[in-house]
Amino acid sequence: MSGPLLDIAGLDVDLGGTSVVRGLSLSVKTGEFVGLIGPNGAGKSTLLRAIAGLIPVGGTVSVAGERLDRLGTTERALRLAYVPQEHEIAWPVPVETLVALGRTPHRSSFTPLSSRDRQTVKDAMVRMDVARFAKRPATALSGGEKARVLIARALAQDTPLILADEPAAGLDPAYQIALMRVFRDLAGEGRGIIASMHDLGLSARWCTRLVLLNGGKIVADGPPEAVLTPETLRSIYGVSGFFGTAEDGLVVQPLDLVERR
Ligand SMILES: Nc1ncnc2c1ncn2[C@@H]1O[C@H](COP(=O)(O)OP(=O)(O)OP(=O)(O)O)[C@@H](O)[C@H]1O
């Protein structure tokens, strides 16, 4: 594929009569792990929901050169997977059944899972370390375990583009890092990942690119070192930070509240 994996042009989103995303354009290539960062209310979830086709938008969203608004639900679900911020699981279905729902766009109705489907589901559960819960009701898991099951469902969907809304929230440090490794590996395998994140340390360390949103607009976009600076922390988040360099790159730790200038 020569063009971008994701191409957003002139995206506008109005919610409840308020303009939440304004004239936003963004291109993401295969191999990129994009951290979507920004303060509360910046528009991160709205942007992800808009890309996923869950809310009406102005402008265009294309994946691999095809406009998503011209595709049916199944065709769209073959191109992108979306992990919601909420980890509500309504029915006590076994974890493996829930993860297997990710295979829906690849199958015709009422046919059993193929051996490829079963292998993909198993690989997704192993990758997210939930295979040992395979037979457990998904409702009988901890918050972090549920979060990992919902990410496994998205991985089972086996799409070129993965959108995840605060996927690291609720995970312990080891699982947060494991998730960052999974996303980095998936990007290395030729997919594109966009994950909204509040943890600036994690996003600085693991994302290949950061897109900083504020007031529904992109205010910075580039490698972590270019986006996360003392100036952006102060002006956008209203915090000071510790900045260091470890063997593998940037270390950022917000320190205290400061006046936004
Ligand atoms: N249904 C709605 N009607 C009106 N305004 C909404 C609606 N949903 C969200 N908003 C507003 O849109 C803005 C962006 O919200 P969004 O959830 O996208 O932000 P976010 O960057 O994901 O924030 P957070 O970090 O708090 O999750 C906020 O000001 C929010 O109040």
The ligand as an SDF file (V2000), in Angstrom:
LIG
                    3D

 31 33  0  0  0  0  0  0  0  0999 V2000
  -22.8050   13.9360   24.1830 N   0  0  0  0  0  0  0  0  0  0  0  0
  -22.1510   15.0930   24.3560 C   0  0  0  0  0  0  0  0  0  0  0  0
  -22.8120   16.2720   24.2650 N   0  0  0  0  0  0  0  0  0  0  0  0
  -22.1590   17.4430   24.4300 C   0  0  0  0  0  0  0  0  0  0  0  0
  -20.8440   17.5400   24.6780 N   0  0  0  0  0  0  0  0  0  0  0  0
  -20.1450   16.3830   24.7760 C   0  0  0  0  0  0  0  0  0  0  0  0
  -20.7600   15.1130   24.6140 C   0  0  0  0  0  0  0  0  0  0  0  0
  -19.8010   14.1560   24.7660 N   0  0  0  0  0  0  0  0  0  0  0  0
  -18.6520   14.8300   25.0120 C   0  0  0  0  0  0  0  0  0  0  0  0
  -18.8560   16.1510   25.0150 N   0  0  0  0  0  0  0  0  0  0  0  0
  -17.8570   17.2060   25.2230 C   0  0  0  0  0  0  0  0  0  0  0  0
  -16.8830   17.0900   24.2000 O   0  0  0  0  0  0  0  0  0  0  0  0
  -15.5900   17.4270   24.7080 C   0  0  0  0  0  0  0  0  0  0  0  0
  -14.6150   16.3270   24.3480 C   0  0  0  0  0  0  0  0  0  0  0  0
  -14.9570   15.1540   25.0720 O   0  0  0  0  0  0  0  0  0  0  0  0
  -14.0810   13.8460   24.9390 P   0  0  0  0  0  0  0  0  0  0  0  0
  -14.7540   12.7850   25.7440 O   0  0  0  0  0  0  0  0  0  0  0  0
  -13.8260   13.5820   23.5150 O   0  0  0  0  0  0  0  0  0  0  0  0
  -12.7190   14.3160   25.6140 O   0  0  0  0  0  0  0  0  0  0  0  0
  -11.4390   13.4680   26.0400 P   0  0  0  0  0  0  0  0  0  0  0  0
  -10.2560   14.1940   25.5010 O   0  0  0  0  0  0  0  0  0  0  0  0
  -11.5870   12.0460   25.6400 O   0  0  0  0  0  0  0  0  0  0  0  0
  -11.4860   13.6250   27.6090 O   0  0  0  0  0  0  0  0  0  0  0  0
  -11.0600   12.6530   28.8260 P   0  0  0  0  0  0  0  0  0  0  0  0
   -9.5670   12.7350   28.8950 O   0  0  0  0  0  0  0  0  0  0  0  0
  -11.6980   13.3310   29.9900 O   0  0  0  0  0  0  0  0  0  0  0  0
  -11.5860   11.2820   28.5660 O   0  0  0  0  0  0  0  0  0  0  0  0
  -15.7610   17.6480   26.1940 C   0  0  0  0  0  0  0  0  0  0  0  0
  -15.7980   19.0400   26.4420 O   0  0  0  0  0  0  0  0  0  0  0  0
  -17.0860   17.0210   26.5270 C   0  0  0  0  0  0  0  0  0  0  0  0
  -17.7260   17.6820   27.5840 O   0  0  0  0  0  0  0  0  0  0  0  0
  1  2  1  0
  2  3  1  0
  2  7  2  0
  3  4  2  0
  4  5  1  0
  5  6  2  0
  6  7  1  0
  6 10  1  0
  7  8  1  0
  8  9  2  0
  9 10  1  0
 10 11  1  0
 11 12  1  0
 11 30  1  0
 12 13  1  0
 13 14  1  0
 13 28  1  0
 14 15  1  0
 15 16  1  0
 16 17  2  0
 16 18  1  0
 16 19  1  0
 19 20  1  0
 20 21  2  0
 20 22  1  0
 20 23  1  0
 23 24  1  0
 24 25  2  0
 24 26  1  0
 24 27  1  0
 28 29  1  0
 28 30  1  0
 30 31  1  0
M  END
$$$$
